[in-house]
Each structure stands twice: as C-alpha cells, then as structure tokens.
Amino acid sequence: MINFSSISQNSISGIVMRFFAELIPKNTKLFILQGRLKGKKWVKGSGTNGYWLGTYELDKQKVFIEKVKKGDVVFDIGAQSGFYSLLAAELSGENGKVFSFEPLPQNIFYLKKNIEINNCQNIKVIEAAVSENSGILKFERGNNNFTGRIGEAGDLEVRAVSIDDMVNKKILVAPNVMKIDVEGAELAVLNGAANVLEKYHPVILLAIHRLSGNIHQDCCNFLKNLGYSLESLSSEDIEKADEIIAEYK
C-alpha cells in the first residue's frame, strides 16, 4: 500500500499530487483507491483526501481491522463523515451492526451520503453527541468539520445521549468495539458508558485530545479501574500516546 499521506507537502511529488487532488470538484463521487475499503465510494470534500486515497490513519486502520470481527456491534462515536463507520460495516458484515454517533449537521449530511452511495444496510446514524448524560448541550464549531467539540462557548445546540441510557433502555444493543474520537469530551463519554464498559467489556480505540486539565491521566485511570489494559497505538509510551487501545483483561 502506498502511503500518500506520508509524502511531504513540500516535495515535488507532494505538490503535484495535492494540486491534481484539488482539481477534483467537491461532491464528486470517487472510488477509494486502496486498503480494506478499496472500491467503495466516497464523496470528495466530506473529509481529507486521505479518506478516498485509502491512507487515512493507517496505523489505526490496521488495529481497527484486527479488532472488529464478523457479527460485531460497533459504536463509532464521533463518526464525522463516516470513514470508520464504512470500515466497521465492511468488517462486521451483514450480521454486524454499526451505530454512528455524530452531532454536527454538515458531517451528518456527508455521513448519510457516504452510507447511501455504498448501500450500507447495517449502519444506523444517531444524530447526537455522546456525553455523560442525555440532554441538550452546546457545541463549539471548529475551523473545520474535524475540530468541533462540546463546549459552553458554542453557538450550536445539539442533542446528547449517554451510552448507558441507550443500552439500558434497549434502544441499542451493547457494543463489542467502541471507537471514540470526540475532541476533548472523552472522559464524559466514558463516564456515560461506565455500566456498559463494566458489564460488556468492549474493545475501545480512544483518541485523547489534551485540550484541558489532566484528561489523559483521568481517562487512563478510569479505564484501568474498570480492569482494562492499555496500549499505545504507536511506539510512544502510554503516558505520551494520544491514541490508545483499551482491552479488558
């Protein structure tokens, strides 16, 4: 697999590649070029070029492919425009279920479009943020669709749900795998899923955004107290890692 994302933007090949990529009109339906989703469709402009090039977060993709099995239930929390939702749908198969949680309207639009053009029948979109409690929260829009987050300074009100509420009320079945990427709200997601984690022990792929306080340490301590073993997704020490794999041992 060619890792296009690793080609420097300042190199001649990088400049040329990105020039031609930008010539492709937004909203063009492209085929993903490589990886497990090769041949699947993707809407240009719904995410970085790395999505349709197939090279987005290669290391994380590899772990995700290893952890998601046929028939699994996968929660994609912070689904954005749906790359990992599509990957989970492919990996879990027709007997699997994927629940994609996303609060930002523009991301929801593209998420649904990417699901639709691939005719994915095993993905359900939950138009909500995930937090400690269900209700209404303020959402701060970022500089792009990837950096928005829950925050009191936000100008957008969004629906919020807790995983425990959704599972306890049998709105959703418990997950086998949870991918969490929520721009600083990681601990709130975990707190709102404490009962599910304690009872069902899903594998967790957690992206930690160090935006305030001791969120990294707090998240790690929370998971360890529930009996989870933590591993860095990269070669970094766990204390420095921003991407963590948590498995119950």
ABEGO torsion letter per residue (X at the ends): XBBAAABBAABAAAAAAAAAAAABBBGBBBBBABEAABGBBBBBGABBAAAAAGABGAAAAAAAAAABBBGBBBBBBGAEAGAAAAAAAAAAEAABBBBBBBABAAAAAAAAAAAAAAGBAABBBBBBBBBABBEBBBBBBBABAAABBBBAABABBBBBBBAAAAAAAGABBBBABBBBBAGGAAAAAAAAAAAAAAAAGBBBBBBBBBABEAAAAAAAAAAAAAGBBBBBABABBAAABABBBBBBX
